[in-house]
Amino acid sequence: MKFLKFNEIDSTNNYMKENVSSFENYDIVSAKVQTAGRGRRGNSWLSPEGMALFSFLLRPERSLSMVEATKLPFIAGISTLNALKKIKDGAYSFKWTNDVFFYSKKLCGILIERVKDDFVVGIGINVANKIPEDIKNIAISLESDHDIDKLILKVVEEFSIYYEKFMAGKWQEIIEEINANNFLKDKKIRVHIGEQIFEGTAKNIAEDGRLEIEMNGEIKLFSVGEITIEKDYY
Ligand SMILES: O=C(O)CCCC[C@@H]1SC[C@@H]2NC(=O)N[C@@H]21
């Protein structure tokens, strides 16, 4: 297993994607600082020193179907949550679709990108960095001096355990564990689809990864990627 460490790079996801053929399953690229860190939905990802900033490669033994691929963010989320629990106690939760929250604020973001049959799993965790004043209401840091390299290795190890479980047909167990940590459960949320805004109460995450939302006494299911949930609404 290769663990490539940069002091500064544009984005560890970019680097791994551009050099994907030189990497093997579970190889890791990390950086102390990213100058062009990327988040989901085309957002940029602020990447100061003190954050765990890394990407690792998942090279499945066979090509994953679209349905299987949509489960990877959940697997990455619950693995990261478990790795974090082992280094610091506290109130962790999983925020659908793939964020880890700590005391109801975002601690970690995950960006998974497919390159043919490979997946680059990119993770950013606020470990030692301080959160800027203007986003302190939505983001949090562990403010821990824990060894970042060790944490990265732990996350990848946990991911491999959950991924093997998934490939062995034990998705049901994984989704139950995710639901036991479901941050949105019973919270009132707003869902934006195009110009439309829906309001409802989040319930469980269904077996297929869709979020159940109760609206006017009825349960509706929302897919990954179809919606955004207003961060400042819960
Ligand atoms: O919540 C999000 O929007 C996802 C953020 C993912 C950030 C990580 S940091 C390491 C890797 N390299 C990137 O450019 N992005 C991911």
The ligand as an SDF file (V2000), in Angstrom:
LIG
                    3D

 16 17  0  0  0  0  0  0  0  0999 V2000
  -18.5310   18.0650    1.7010 O   0  0  0  0  0  0  0  0  0  0  0  0
  -18.0320   18.1750    0.5810 C   0  0  0  0  0  0  0  0  0  0  0  0
  -18.4610   19.0150   -0.2400 O   0  0  0  0  0  0  0  0  0  0  0  0
  -16.9020   17.2590    0.1840 C   0  0  0  0  0  0  0  0  0  0  0  0
  -15.5480   17.7800    0.5570 C   0  0  0  0  0  0  0  0  0  0  0  0
  -14.4080   16.8480    0.1920 C   0  0  0  0  0  0  0  0  0  0  0  0
  -13.0500   17.4440    0.4700 C   0  0  0  0  0  0  0  0  0  0  0  0
  -11.9260   16.4720    0.2720 C   0  0  0  0  0  0  0  0  0  0  0  0
  -10.4060   17.0870    0.9170 S   0  0  0  0  0  0  0  0  0  0  0  0
   -9.4920   15.8220    0.1370 C   0  0  0  0  0  0  0  0  0  0  0  0
  -10.1290   15.5900   -1.2270 C   0  0  0  0  0  0  0  0  0  0  0  0
   -9.5590   16.4790   -2.2280 N   0  0  0  0  0  0  0  0  0  0  0  0
  -10.4410   17.3690   -2.6730 C   0  0  0  0  0  0  0  0  0  0  0  0
  -10.1940   18.2640   -3.5160 O   0  0  0  0  0  0  0  0  0  0  0  0
  -11.6360   17.1750   -2.0860 N   0  0  0  0  0  0  0  0  0  0  0  0
  -11.6050   16.0690   -1.1540 C   0  0  0  0  0  0  0  0  0  0  0  0
  1  2  2  0
  2  3  1  0
  2  4  1  0
  4  5  1  0
  5  6  1  0
  6  7  1  0
  7  8  1  0
  8  9  1  0
  8 16  1  0
  9 10  1  0
 10 11  1  0
 11 12  1  0
 11 16  1  0
 12 13  1  0
 13 14  2  0
 13 15  1  0
 15 16  1  0
M  END
$$$$
